[in-house]
């Protein structure tokens, strides 16, 4: 059976993000060198991420972009207590896990798979990368940070936008996996303190983390991040 026949057409997993639309672009599966799993931000949709794939101009790379139910992976900030974002968070993670399993059955193991996301999707991409701990080709979080594994009973912190910190307890290894965490210096949604903590945690898991802090205020994707992605997707 060909790889194309095994490629998923809907999201798997459980909860609200299961059985959602799975948009695709780029190379046909039987001619693709790599597959990018691309996760959109709050209020957006798969086509927004497929536009980034088009901008990368890599004709031998396929892209799959799942749709979140109601256009949001979870309702609150990723800094909120974990329970405030359930069942969305767990459902999103299960959908990504199921998609990675489907891709592996289609011949695209983690070494041929890239996780990439923007904003809320960037947070989900990083969290999935850490919790699932597979040898991905690369992980790119464009304006995002780790969600965390457990709430802690601590005072709110100004550098976390008035939220308490979390625990980041992940099993497994990301040895030598290239990881990009990009963020503006004054992002209205992603505090720089969480970006640096995420880089520290993922480095501790063995990942080769590059943190790109964009000067000034903003919340968007910049040329340097696209160049990083293109470079790592082109690397032999």
C-alpha positions as MATLAB code, in Angstrom:
seq = 'XXXXXXXXXXXXXXXXXXXXXXXXXXXXXXXXXXXXXXXXXXXXXXXXXXXXXXXXXXXXXXXXXXXXXXXXXXXXXXXXXXXXXXXXXXXXXXXXXXXXXXXXXXXXXXXXXXXXXXXXXXXXXXXXXXXXXXXXXXXXXXXXXXXXXXXXXXXXXXXXXXXXXXXXXXXXXXXXXXXXXXXXXXXXXXXXXXXXXXXXXXXXXXXXXXXXXXXXXXXXXXXXXXXXXXXXXXXX';
ca = [
       0.000    0.000    0.000;
       1.360    3.455   -0.890;
       2.186    6.192    1.604;
      -0.585    8.314    0.095;
      -3.152    5.647    0.894;
      -2.096    5.651    4.548;
      -2.131    9.414    5.032;
      -4.831   10.651    7.424;
      -7.622   12.918    6.213;
      -9.145   13.820    9.615;
      -7.680   14.355   13.052;
      -7.642   11.470   15.511;
      -7.311   11.378   19.266;
     -10.137   12.139   21.648;
     -12.183   15.097   22.820;
     -13.254   18.211   20.891;
     -10.287   18.291   18.509;
     -10.824   14.734   17.232;
     -12.407   14.215   13.807;
     -11.609   17.752   12.702;
     -10.547   18.892    9.255;
      -6.953   18.177    8.242;
      -5.795   20.499    5.467;
      -2.784   19.675    3.314;
      -0.398   21.356    0.897;
       2.948   20.852   -0.753;
       4.424   17.673   -2.120;
       2.232   14.593   -2.609;
       3.000   12.076    0.164;
       4.608    9.539   -2.174;
       7.081   12.214   -3.345;
       7.623   14.118   -0.070;
      10.980   14.135    1.669;
       9.550   15.524    4.926;
       6.168   16.345    6.442;
       5.419   19.458    8.462;
       2.649   19.310   11.064;
       1.528   22.939   11.280;
      -0.599   24.223   14.164;
      -2.568   27.454   13.843;
      -3.169   30.098   16.476;
      -6.335   31.153   18.283;
      -9.059   32.389   15.952;
      -7.188   31.259   12.862;
      -7.386   28.122   10.731;
      -5.232   25.600    8.878;
      -4.942   27.769    5.776;
      -3.074   30.424    7.760;
      -0.298   27.916    8.458;
      -0.332   26.535    4.932;
       0.427   30.061    3.769;
       3.659   29.870    5.774;
       4.453   26.572    4.082;
       4.007   28.248    0.690;
       6.361   31.037    1.803;
       9.069   28.485    2.640;
       9.116   27.448   -1.041;
      10.179   23.848   -0.418;
       8.434   21.794   -3.123;
       9.533   18.415   -1.711;
       8.019   19.027    1.746;
       4.406   18.092    2.502;
       2.320   19.971    5.073;
      -0.591   18.851    7.215;
      -2.502   21.446    9.213;
      -5.205   20.272   11.635;
      -8.149   22.491   12.502;
      -8.912   23.153   16.150;
     -12.553   22.876   17.185;
     -14.116   26.354   17.235;
     -10.798   27.760   15.953;
      -9.081   27.546   19.351;
      -7.051   24.787   20.986;
      -8.103   25.930   24.479;
     -10.080   28.869   25.894;
      -7.717   30.712   28.280;
      -4.111   31.892   28.152;
      -1.492   29.135   28.073;
      -0.295   30.673   31.354;
      -3.621   29.893   33.086;
      -4.071   26.979   35.511;
      -4.109   23.738   33.560;
      -7.694   22.910   34.489;
      -8.926   26.147   32.931;
      -7.854   24.888   29.513;
      -9.304   21.401   29.675;
     -10.454   19.413   27.814;
      -8.895   21.452   24.993;
      -5.270   20.973   25.981;
      -5.482   17.204   26.469;
      -7.555   16.841   23.307;
      -5.057   18.839   21.257;
      -2.184   16.737   22.561;
      -4.063   13.528   21.759;
      -4.802   14.762   18.229;
      -1.110   15.514   17.627;
      -0.063   12.144   19.079;
      -2.543   10.317   16.840;
      -1.399   12.288   13.792;
       2.256   11.451   14.451;
       1.330    7.773   14.780;
      -0.608    7.943   11.496;
       2.357    9.566    9.777;
       4.725    6.908   11.059;
       2.487    4.197    9.646;
       2.573    6.074    6.330;
       6.377    6.001    6.330;
       7.066    9.371    7.926;
       8.766    8.601   11.216;
       9.702   11.420   13.610;
      13.053   11.932   11.876;
      11.053   12.956    8.764;
       8.513   15.056   10.690;
       8.604   18.708   11.701;
       6.327   20.241   14.337;
       5.647   23.928   13.796;
       3.086   26.339   15.173;
       2.255   29.988   15.664;
       1.030   31.565   18.914;
      -1.368   29.151   20.623;
      -0.304   26.567   18.054;
       3.338   27.235   18.948;
       2.563   26.488   22.596;
       0.834   23.254   21.577;
       3.744   22.283   19.305;
       6.291   22.760   22.097;
       4.154   20.949   24.664;
       3.568   18.021   22.303;
       7.275   17.867   21.481;
       8.220   17.733   25.165;
       5.523   15.315   26.313;
       5.831   12.900   23.384;
       9.658   13.194   23.230;
      10.383   11.781   19.775;
      13.452   12.417   17.577;
      11.716   15.022   15.387;
      13.470   16.509   12.374;
      12.833   19.942   13.924;
      10.411   21.860   16.135;
       9.547   25.520   15.553;
       7.552   27.594   18.034;
       6.767   30.950   16.443;
       5.666   33.146   19.364;
       5.114   30.481   22.004;
       6.317   28.695   25.111;
       5.760   25.500   27.065;
       2.396   25.104   28.778;
       3.735   23.004   31.659;
       2.781   19.769   33.396;
       1.546   20.866   36.819;
       0.307   23.978   38.604;
       2.307   25.249   41.572;
       1.082   27.057   44.663;
       3.102   30.219   44.225;
       2.385   33.922   44.035;
       1.596   35.490   40.658;
       4.674   36.896   38.935;
       4.814   40.207   37.075;
       7.175   38.719   34.488;
       4.549   36.046   33.778;
       1.829   38.633   33.208;
       0.347   38.198   36.667;
       0.235   34.381   36.576;
       1.996   31.868   38.858;
       4.723   29.669   37.421;
       4.247   25.954   36.583;
       6.207   22.731   36.851;
       7.847   21.335   33.729;
       8.376   17.654   34.398;
       8.880   15.742   31.149;
      10.156   12.208   30.673;
      12.119   11.177   27.635;
      14.786   12.765   25.476;
      14.951   15.317   22.677;
      18.629   14.630   22.076;
      19.974   16.817   19.263;
      16.502   17.845   18.031;
      16.732   21.393   16.601;
      14.197   23.628   18.339;
      13.394   27.237   17.510;
      11.581   29.423   20.031;
      10.936   32.857   18.579;
       9.185   35.730   20.302;
       9.076   39.505   20.392;
      10.737   41.149   23.360;
       7.393   42.589   24.411;
       4.819   40.137   23.148;
       1.334   40.838   24.562;
       0.580   37.112   24.938;
       3.924   35.343   25.463;
       6.103   36.582   28.335;
       9.828   36.481   27.707;
      10.335   34.783   31.077;
       8.379   31.745   29.831;
      10.330   31.734   26.555;
      13.639   31.543   28.438;
      12.304   28.931   30.875;
      11.064   26.830   27.949;
      14.484   27.015   26.304;
      16.123   25.932   29.563;
      13.772   22.961   30.013;
      14.124   21.739   26.426;
      17.900   22.154   26.517;
      17.838   19.973   29.627;
      16.071   17.322   27.546;
      18.964   17.396   25.075;
      17.426   19.596   22.370;
      19.556   22.013   20.362;
      17.541   25.129   21.195;
      17.835   28.432   19.371;
      15.979   31.298   21.023;
      15.298   34.227   18.747;
      14.175   37.331   20.652;
      12.817   39.991   18.308;
      13.382   43.551   19.558;
      10.389   45.683   20.465;
       6.704   44.863   20.765;
       4.756   42.569   18.484;
       3.209   39.183   17.883;
       4.054   37.737   14.513;
       6.438   35.751   12.338;
       9.644   37.399   11.100;
      12.105   36.668    8.297;
      14.772   35.211   10.590;
      12.374   32.530   11.811;
      11.449   31.565    8.241;
      15.153   31.395    7.367;
      15.793   29.087   10.352;
      12.984   26.786    9.266;
      14.064   26.710    5.644;
      17.650   25.988    6.654;
      16.734   23.067    8.913;
      14.285   21.615    6.429;
      16.939   21.777    3.706;
      19.708   20.286    5.849;
      20.945   16.887    4.742;
];
